[in-house]
Amino acid sequence: MTSTLVLVVVICIVALAFDFTNGFHDAANAIATAVATRALTTRKALTLAAVMDFTGAMLGTGVAETIGKEIVDISPPGGGDGVSHIGLIIILGALIGAIVWNMVTWWFGLPSSSSHALIGAMAGGGIVGIGFSAVYWGAIVNKVVVPMSVSPVVGFGLAFIAMKITLRLLRNASYKATMRGFRRAGIFAAAAMALGHGLQDAQKTMGIVFMALVAGDLIDPSAGIPTWVKLAAATAIASGTFTGGQRIMKTLGNKIIDMDPSRGFVAQMVSASVLYFTAFAWHAPISTTHVVTTSIMGVGATKRKSAVRWGITRTIVSAWIFTLPAAALVSGAITGVLVLIFT
């Protein structure tokens, strides 16, 4: 029991480390447009985002339960309750694999999905540790692949339409006064986006810690997410967000389109709306990165097709496509090594 408890504690620490990297990796999602349009300074924007990330993390557990119960089956061999040593090894391998992928994409300034890195890593670890039967493939298709495909399209489409309507309604307004108003409104939009990010991404770590507690036979599988888990995950992601991801911020704020306050505001509000819907109504762990990036593309495309820098866009999309399998491979390799060490 002592060794099991130690392993669970290690997993919790690594999970919170992943949550921290998720925060600084995704900080740009919430504040890049606000900083690029000079609505806020970088430090003020990061502080606002950190506070709202923490708040959002405490607003629900639907996504956490999807991650904790519907991605990989880590029950003890033969089923039933009790300690699942292989389950704990799979969770640890998945976390390390996801962190490695986050670090690689952060280093290259690519706004890839921490969510999909974690899910891909869980699947890869489950396959190596137990076999293909351990993965809930139907749930991955319905709760991951479908939302992964639909949410960016919805983000682009809604942002394009919303921006067109905005331009139509304000076509006779003073440009300087309008941009000044949108710059102020961008503060609210950044806060709304950060709230959605906390609601989505911090819950994924909650789900992982919950899995570890169940695998260690320290909590009833039918129990809800403990309050201390919520607080720990919220604190970790908020701390990571406050640290900030300057490399990715430059990509989202300047490299996809030439951002102005009106487009920054619309992109952020559309992104936040999609995040709220998928978290509360669908309980789907979608990628905040995908939604934010495509929303920025959508508002940019209202200028003209060439306003979007499609070269950098193709690089970003390539990172999206490779995230699930790449994280699965990294996690599978790490899990294989851990299995050899601990069994």
C-alpha positions as CSV (number, residue, x, y, z in Angstrom):
1,M,0.0,0.0,0.0
2,T,2.9,2.4,0.8
3,S,4.4,2.0,-2.6
4,T,1.0,2.5,-4.2
5,L,0.4,5.7,-2.2
6,V,3.9,7.0,-3.2
7,L,3.1,6.3,-6.9
8,V,-0.3,8.1,-6.6
9,V,1.4,11.1,-5.0
10,V,4.0,11.2,-7.8
11,I,1.3,11.1,-10.4
12,C,-0.6,13.9,-8.7
13,I,2.6,16.0,-8.7
14,V,3.3,15.2,-12.4
15,A,-0.4,15.9,-13.3
16,L,-0.1,19.4,-11.7
17,A,3.1,19.9,-13.5
18,F,1.3,19.1,-16.8
19,D,-1.5,21.5,-15.7
20,F,1.1,24.2,-15.2
21,T,2.6,23.6,-18.7
22,N,-0.9,23.7,-20.1
23,G,-1.4,27.1,-18.5
24,F,1.7,28.8,-19.9
25,H,1.4,26.9,-23.2
26,D,-2.2,28.1,-23.7
27,A,-1.9,31.6,-22.1
28,A,-1.8,33.1,-25.5
29,N,-5.2,31.7,-26.3
30,A,-6.8,34.1,-23.8
31,I,-4.6,37.2,-24.1
32,A,-2.8,37.3,-27.5
33,T,-5.4,39.4,-29.2
34,A,-5.8,41.8,-26.2
35,V,-2.0,42.4,-26.1
36,A,-1.7,42.6,-29.9
37,T,-4.4,45.3,-30.0
38,R,-2.9,47.1,-27.0
39,A,-6.1,46.6,-24.9
40,L,-3.9,45.4,-22.1
41,T,-0.2,45.2,-21.3
42,T,1.2,41.7,-21.3
43,R,1.6,41.6,-17.5
44,K,-1.9,42.9,-16.8
45,A,-3.4,40.5,-19.4
46,L,-1.6,37.5,-17.8
47,T,-2.8,38.5,-14.4
48,L,-6.4,38.8,-15.6
49,A,-6.2,35.5,-17.4
50,A,-4.8,33.7,-14.4
51,V,-7.6,34.9,-12.2
52,M,-10.2,34.0,-14.7
53,D,-8.6,30.6,-15.4
54,F,-8.8,29.8,-11.7
55,T,-12.5,30.9,-11.6
56,G,-13.4,28.9,-14.7
57,A,-11.7,25.7,-13.3
58,M,-14.1,25.8,-10.3
59,L,-17.3,26.0,-12.4
60,G,-17.9,22.4,-13.4
61,T,-16.7,18.8,-13.7
62,G,-18.3,17.5,-16.9
63,V,-15.1,17.5,-18.9
64,A,-13.2,16.1,-15.9
65,E,-15.5,13.1,-15.7
66,T,-15.2,12.5,-19.5
67,I,-11.4,12.3,-19.1
68,G,-11.5,10.3,-15.9
69,K,-14.0,7.7,-17.0
70,E,-14.4,7.6,-20.8
71,I,-11.0,7.5,-22.5
72,V,-9.1,4.5,-21.1
73,D,-10.2,1.6,-18.9
74,I,-7.5,1.1,-16.2
75,S,-9.4,-1.4,-14.1
76,P,-7.3,-4.1,-12.3
77,P,-6.7,-7.2,-14.4
78,G,-9.9,-9.3,-14.3
79,G,-12.0,-6.2,-13.6
80,G,-13.5,-5.2,-10.3
81,D,-12.3,-2.8,-7.6
82,G,-8.8,-2.7,-6.0
83,V,-5.4,-1.3,-6.8
84,S,-4.5,-1.2,-10.5
85,H,-0.7,-1.0,-10.7
86,I,-0.7,-1.1,-14.5
87,G,-3.3,1.7,-14.5
88,L,-1.1,3.9,-12.4
89,I,1.9,3.2,-14.7
90,I,-0.3,4.1,-17.7
91,I,-1.4,7.4,-16.2
92,L,2.2,8.3,-15.3
93,G,3.5,7.5,-18.8
94,A,0.6,9.5,-20.4
95,L,1.4,12.5,-18.3
96,I,5.1,12.5,-19.1
97,G,4.3,11.9,-22.8
98,A,1.9,14.9,-22.9
99,I,4.4,17.2,-21.1
100,V,7.1,16.2,-23.6
101,W,4.8,17.1,-26.6
102,N,3.8,20.4,-24.9
103,M,7.4,21.3,-24.5
104,V,8.3,20.5,-28.1
105,T,5.4,22.5,-29.6
106,W,6.0,25.4,-27.2
107,W,9.7,25.6,-28.2
108,F,8.7,25.9,-31.8
109,G,6.0,28.4,-31.0
110,L,3.2,26.2,-32.4
111,P,-0.3,26.6,-30.8
112,S,-1.0,22.9,-30.6
113,S,-3.6,21.3,-28.3
114,S,-2.6,20.3,-24.8
115,S,-5.9,18.5,-24.5
116,H,-5.3,16.3,-27.5
117,A,-1.7,15.7,-26.4
118,L,-3.1,14.4,-23.1
119,I,-5.8,12.2,-24.7
120,G,-3.4,10.9,-27.3
121,A,-0.9,10.1,-24.6
122,M,-3.6,8.3,-22.5
123,A,-4.5,6.1,-25.5
124,G,-0.9,5.3,-26.4
125,G,-0.1,4.4,-22.8
126,G,-3.3,2.2,-22.6
127,I,-2.4,0.3,-25.7
128,V,1.1,-0.4,-24.5
129,G,0.2,-1.2,-20.9
130,I,-3.0,-3.2,-21.5
131,G,-3.8,-3.5,-25.2
132,F,-6.2,-1.9,-27.7
133,S,-9.2,-3.1,-25.7
134,A,-8.3,-0.7,-22.9
135,V,-9.2,2.3,-25.1
136,Y,-12.8,3.4,-25.3
137,W,-12.6,4.0,-29.1
138,G,-16.2,5.0,-29.4
139,A,-15.9,7.7,-26.8
140,I,-12.7,9.0,-28.3
141,V,-14.5,9.3,-31.7
142,N,-17.6,10.9,-30.2
143,K,-16.0,13.1,-27.5
144,V,-12.6,13.9,-29.1
145,V,-12.4,13.3,-32.9
146,V,-15.8,14.7,-33.8
147,P,-15.4,17.8,-31.6
148,M,-11.8,18.2,-32.8
149,S,-13.1,18.3,-36.4
150,V,-16.3,20.3,-35.8
151,S,-15.2,23.0,-33.3
152,P,-12.5,24.7,-35.5
153,V,-15.0,24.8,-38.4
154,V,-17.7,26.3,-36.1
155,G,-15.1,28.8,-34.7
156,F,-14.1,29.9,-38.2
157,G,-17.7,30.1,-39.5
158,L,-19.2,31.9,-36.5
159,A,-16.2,34.4,-36.4
160,F,-16.5,35.1,-40.1
161,I,-20.3,35.7,-39.8
162,A,-20.1,37.7,-36.6
163,M,-17.4,39.9,-38.0
164,K,-19.3,40.5,-41.2
165,I,-22.4,41.6,-39.2
166,T,-20.3,43.8,-37.0
167,L,-18.7,45.5,-40.0
168,R,-22.2,46.0,-41.5
169,L,-23.7,47.5,-38.3
170,L,-20.7,49.9,-37.8
171,R,-20.0,50.8,-41.4
172,N,-20.9,54.5,-40.8
173,A,-19.3,54.8,-37.4
174,S,-16.1,56.8,-36.7
175,Y,-13.2,54.5,-37.1
176,K,-11.1,55.9,-34.3
177,A,-13.9,56.0,-31.8
178,T,-15.0,52.5,-32.8
179,M,-11.6,51.0,-32.4
180,R,-11.2,52.7,-29.0
181,G,-14.4,51.1,-27.9
182,F,-13.4,47.7,-29.1
183,R,-10.0,48.0,-27.4
184,R,-11.8,48.5,-24.1
185,A,-14.2,45.7,-24.8
186,G,-11.2,43.5,-25.6
187,I,-10.5,43.4,-21.8
188,F,-13.9,41.8,-21.2
189,A,-13.3,39.4,-24.2
190,A,-10.0,38.3,-22.8
191,A,-11.6,37.6,-19.4
192,A,-14.4,35.6,-21.0
193,M,-11.9,33.6,-23.0
194,A,-9.7,32.8,-20.0
195,L,-12.8,31.7,-18.0
196,G,-13.6,29.3,-20.8
197,H,-10.0,28.0,-20.9
198,G,-10.1,27.3,-17.2
199,L,-13.5,25.6,-17.6
200,Q,-12.1,23.3,-20.3
201,D,-8.4,22.7,-19.6
202,A,-8.1,22.6,-15.8
203,Q,-10.8,19.9,-15.7
204,K,-8.6,17.6,-17.8
205,T,-6.1,17.5,-15.0
206,M,-8.8,17.0,-12.5
207,G,-9.9,13.9,-14.5
208,I,-6.4,12.5,-14.5
209,V,-5.9,12.9,-10.8
210,F,-9.3,11.3,-10.2
211,M,-8.2,8.3,-12.3
212,A,-5.1,8.0,-10.2
213,L,-7.1,8.0,-7.0
214,V,-9.4,5.3,-8.4
215,A,-6.5,3.2,-9.7
216,G,-4.8,3.5,-6.3
217,D,-8.1,2.4,-4.6
218,L,-8.1,5.6,-2.6
219,I,-11.6,6.8,-3.7
220,D,-14.9,5.3,-4.8
221,P,-15.1,5.3,-8.6
222,S,-18.7,6.6,-8.3
223,A,-17.6,9.5,-6.2
224,G,-17.4,13.0,-7.6
225,I,-14.2,15.1,-8.1
226,P,-12.9,16.0,-4.6
227,T,-12.7,19.7,-3.8
228,W,-9.0,19.6,-3.1
229,V,-8.4,18.2,-6.6
230,K,-10.4,21.1,-8.1
231,L,-8.4,23.7,-6.1
232,A,-5.1,22.1,-6.9
233,A,-5.8,21.9,-10.6
234,A,-7.2,25.5,-10.7
235,T,-4.1,26.8,-8.9
236,A,-1.7,25.0,-11.1
237,I,-3.2,26.1,-14.4
238,A,-3.6,29.7,-13.1
239,S,0.1,29.8,-12.1
240,G,1.1,28.5,-15.5
241,T,-1.0,31.1,-17.3
242,F,0.5,33.9,-15.2
243,T,4.0,32.7,-16.3
244,G,2.8,33.2,-19.9
245,G,3.8,31.7,-23.3
246,Q,5.5,34.5,-25.2
247,R,6.5,32.3,-28.2
248,I,2.9,31.2,-29.0
249,M,1.6,34.7,-28.2
250,K,3.5,36.1,-31.1
251,T,2.1,33.5,-33.4
252,L,-1.5,34.1,-32.5
253,G,-1.3,37.8,-32.0
254,N,0.7,38.8,-35.1
255,K,1.6,36.0,-37.5
256,I,-1.9,34.7,-38.6
257,I,-3.5,38.0,-39.4
258,D,-2.8,41.7,-38.8
259,M,-5.0,42.1,-35.7
260,D,-7.1,45.2,-35.0
261,P,-9.3,45.7,-31.8
262,S,-12.6,44.8,-33.5
263,R,-11.4,41.5,-34.9
264,G,-9.7,40.7,-31.7
265,F,-12.9,41.2,-29.7
266,V,-15.0,39.2,-32.1
267,A,-12.5,36.3,-32.3
268,Q,-12.3,36.1,-28.5
269,M,-16.1,36.2,-27.8
270,V,-16.8,33.6,-30.5
271,S,-14.1,31.3,-29.0
272,A,-15.4,31.7,-25.5
273,S,-19.0,30.9,-26.6
274,V,-17.9,27.7,-28.2
275,L,-15.9,26.7,-25.1
276,Y,-18.9,27.3,-22.8
277,F,-21.2,25.3,-25.0
278,T,-19.0,22.3,-25.4
279,A,-18.1,22.2,-21.7
280,F,-21.6,22.5,-20.3
281,A,-23.8,20.9,-23.0
282,W,-21.5,18.4,-24.6
283,H,-18.9,17.6,-21.8
284,A,-16.4,17.3,-24.6
285,P,-12.7,18.1,-24.0
286,I,-12.2,20.3,-27.1
287,S,-9.0,22.3,-27.8
288,T,-9.1,25.9,-26.9
289,T,-6.1,26.4,-29.2
290,H,-8.0,25.1,-32.2
291,V,-11.0,27.3,-31.6
292,V,-9.1,30.4,-30.9
293,T,-6.8,30.0,-33.9
294,T,-9.6,29.3,-36.4
295,S,-11.7,32.2,-35.0
296,I,-8.8,34.5,-35.7
297,M,-8.6,33.1,-39.2
298,G,-12.4,33.7,-39.6
299,V,-12.3,37.4,-38.6
300,G,-9.2,37.9,-40.8
301,A,-10.9,36.3,-43.8
302,T,-13.5,39.1,-43.8
303,K,-10.9,41.5,-45.1
304,R,-9.9,39.3,-48.0
305,K,-8.6,35.8,-48.5
306,S,-5.0,36.9,-48.6
307,A,-5.3,38.7,-45.2
308,V,-4.8,35.3,-43.5
309,R,-1.3,34.1,-43.7
310,W,-2.1,30.6,-44.9
311,G,1.6,29.4,-44.8
312,I,1.8,29.7,-41.0
313,T,-1.8,28.3,-40.8
314,R,-0.7,25.1,-42.7
315,T,2.1,24.7,-40.2
316,I,-0.3,25.1,-37.3
317,V,-2.8,22.6,-38.7
318,S,0.0,20.1,-39.4
319,A,0.8,20.3,-35.6
320,W,-2.8,19.7,-34.8
321,I,-3.0,16.6,-37.0
322,F,0.2,15.1,-35.6
323,T,-0.6,15.8,-31.9
324,L,-2.7,12.8,-31.2
325,P,-0.5,10.2,-32.8
326,A,2.8,11.9,-31.8
327,A,1.7,12.1,-28.2
328,A,0.5,8.5,-28.3
329,L,3.9,7.3,-29.6
330,V,5.9,9.3,-27.0
331,S,3.6,8.1,-24.2
332,G,3.7,4.5,-25.5
333,A,7.5,4.5,-25.4
334,I,7.6,6.0,-22.0
335,T,5.0,3.6,-20.7
336,G,6.9,0.6,-22.1
337,V,10.0,1.7,-20.2
338,L,8.0,2.2,-17.0
339,V,6.4,-1.2,-17.3
340,L,9.8,-2.8,-17.5
341,I,11.0,-0.9,-14.4
342,F,8.0,-1.4,-12.2
343,T,6.8,-4.9,-13.2
